[in-house]
Amino acid sequence: MTTKCNKPRRPVPVSDTVDRVSEADRVWFEQHPGVPVYERPAVKGEFGDNIVPRGAVVTVFQVAPGVRIRRVLE
């Protein structure tokens, strides 16, 4: 038997680094309407404890307003 929980979920806390890069990505897409993807340097700590190589590039895709996917390119 499965039950459904209708309690509202609390937002998962993320790091200040993730908050900063997410906000910067949001602003970039706001300033470039109609452009669905861009690349930028990776920021240390934006992927949590995962180690991102120095000089890595992040491709940011906006799949819908306010919904973005980030991918690291080495």
Protein Blocks (a to p, Z undefined) as FASTA:
>chain_A
ZZddfbdcddddddfklmmmmmmmmmmmmmmghiabdcddddehilojaccdehiacddd
dfbghiacddddZZ
